């Protein structure tokens, strides 16, 4: 066993104690700038940063970085030397020698005990030095070299810096909690006398809490609707506040007054405040100020209302399908169709928003019906009429309609699309008939020239002939084909003369086919009327009427009767006399036209 074992043990205790003291002082010196920096940062945050910069994070971050740099500089300058390197046994022995006022016997003894020391020193001197150092080590105290006083000074300084924190934590614990949250990067607010506990934008809550966390969520307001911000608060009751609006498009600012609309009956009930902006037309950032409370800036997004595009598809009835091609109506609110047409509706989202539902209200007189449209795919952007039958499958009369939708945001159209479906008249057929001579022989075949027209087709065309005879005459039964439709009746002569007997005969025109489609109209032709079949004689009279009926499929057609033609039955002398009169009239008319051309007979 070495004679310096006790000395080495004492020196080891000294080294460990001094190292512990240095670590304790290092920790204290490291904590000291942290506590002091946090205290300075706390005071700056409460009294300057939050009131001045409100929810802005950049100024607070800049101050935090500055405090951190100062603390780091302090630690590097004061703490790092304490932990630079551990002390050796020889350094500890020199400290003990200096404190005891002895020569360097302890250091020499430790060096003489090192391996190989016998090769460079005198054995007798080595033994004497070691013996003397071992004897003196029993009389020396190493504790005097432990740095107690510097440690006490550091502890006192720490206590002095910690005392403000103890007072703040005792009397204002809420401030400490908020300060810790703000250090972690949250937007917590320090306690205020006025506490904002609820904020609603157009009835939708965007903030609820105890007033410490005042970061409203994102709100959405439809385009063109009024913006209504409602605030509930507790604590001190200011008369009014304000709402700062900043446009997210061009940065323009607007301030809305926040007026109290209802006061709580007691301190535990919330006061209500409200700010209104007439029309919301652009996305904004808003921030509330009420008393000494305020909220973080929050966004209000602009919700585009649904916009729709109506596309009508008109399918005319079968009878008119070849005659007309219905183009889509230019004015989707005024649809005009033929009776019996089928109307199909395709509704598209014009701004790409998804539609959750769409419906069409129809009104025909006092009858009302709602038709729910169906989406053709999962995108909800294109809607059509349902597959089941609807009144639009066959338009039978005029109808008023009103279209409304609801999009994914729950918004309807700003105004329902109102319009009407009106009927376009299927015009009645038209026709003319003419003959050359008005006085004919009983067995003549006068030619009736005709011209027929209709917009969609003819179902029937013929001549209705009325034969007026003297009652005393006995006319034979009309002969001819079975396609003759004849009736007869008797009536008194309005002049009080003999009774007249009137017979009616219907003869269809020889058309190529019936119904005659619109593609073959107008049609014209000649029909030689065989009078010999009617058993006529001189003095009888014929009334010839052109009768038409248009084609409307399963619907009843509309009839038309042209201006009648009148034929007088006479003998050859009567016919020649009528021809001569006609020639005279023609000659007179021709002479009059020549005079007009030559200017004869005009007044000077």
Secondary structure, DSSP 8 states (H G I E B T S, - for coil): --TTHHHHHHHHHHHHHHHHHHHHHHHHHHHHHHHHHHHHHHHHIIIIIHHHHTT-HHHHHHHHHHHHHHHHHHIIIIIGGGGS----HHHHHHHHHHHHT--THHHHHHHHTSTTGGGTS-HHHHHHHHHHHHHHHTT---GGGS-HHHHHHHHHHHHHHHHHHHHHHHH-HHHHHHHHHHHTT--B----SEEEEEEEETTEEEEESSSSB-----EEEETTS-EEEEEEEEES--SEEEEEEEETTT--EEEEEEEEEE--SSTTS-EEEEEEES---S-EEEEEEETTEE---EEEEEE----EEEEEEEE--GGGTTT------SSTTEEEEETT-EEEEEEEETT---EEEEEEEEEETTEEEEEE-EESSTT--EEE--SS--GGGS--S-EEEEEEEEETTS-B-SS-EEEEEEEE-----EEEEE-S-SEE-TT-EEEEEEEEE-SSEEEEEEEEEEEEEETT-------S-TT-EEEEEEE--TTS-S-EEEEEEEEE---SSSSEEGGG-SEEEEEEEEGGGGT--TT-EEEEEEEEEE--TTS---EEE---EEEEE--HHHHHHHHHHHHHHHHHHHHHHHHHHHTTT---
